[in-house]
């Protein structure tokens, strides 16, 4: 039995369940296995503002290590 067939079989078994305790246990298992991102970890536009307070004047200059590759 492949994964797709196993999932289909499990879904059919869950659909036919009527016991609320078993359904609540399944719900607990599903919420434990799903990764959740807290609001603290979510990135948003501008979240790195202020991290870099100094950038060298020659930041945009080509590196000496790559001169042999440049025309």
C-alpha positions in Angstrom: 0.0 0.0 0.0 1.5 3.3 -1.0 1.2 6.6 0.9 -1.6 8.0 -1.2 -3.8 4.8 -0.6 -3.0 4.9 3.1 -4.0 8.5 3.4 -7.3 7.8 1.6 -8.0 4.9 3.9 -7.3 6.9 7.0 -9.5 9.8 5.8 -12.4 7.4 5.1 -12.0 5.9 8.6 -12.0 9.4 10.2 -15.1 10.5 8.3 -17.1 7.6 9.7 -16.1 8.2 13.3 -18.8 9.4 15.7 -17.1 9.3 19.1 -16.2 12.8 20.1 -13.3 11.7 22.4 -11.6 9.9 19.5 -12.1 12.9 17.2 -10.7 15.3 19.9 -7.6 13.0 20.2 -7.1 13.1 16.5 -7.4 16.9 16.6 -4.7 17.0 19.3 -2.4 14.9 17.3 -2.8 17.0 14.2 -2.2 20.2 16.0 0.9 18.8 17.6 2.4 17.7 14.3 1.8 20.9 12.4 4.5 23.5 12.7 3.3 26.9 14.0 5.0 30.2 13.6 4.7 32.6 16.5 4.2 36.2 15.6 7.7 36.9 17.0 9.3 34.8 14.3 7.4 36.1 11.3 9.4 38.4 9.0 7.9 41.5 7.6 9.0 44.3 5.3 11.4 46.5 7.2 12.0 44.2 10.1 15.8 44.5 9.7 15.8 48.3 9.8 18.5 49.6 12.1 20.5 46.4 12.3 23.3 47.8 10.1 24.5 51.1 11.6 27.8 51.4 9.7 28.8 50.4 6.2 32.3 51.0 4.9 32.9 53.7 2.3 34.3 51.1 -0.1 31.4 48.6 0.3 30.5 48.8 -3.4 34.1 48.5 -4.7 35.2 45.3 -6.4 37.1 42.8 -4.2 40.7 42.2 -5.0 40.1 38.5 -4.9 37.9 38.7 -8.0 40.0 41.0 -10.2 41.2 38.1 -12.3 37.6 37.4 -13.4 36.8 41.0 -14.3 37.3 42.4 -17.8 
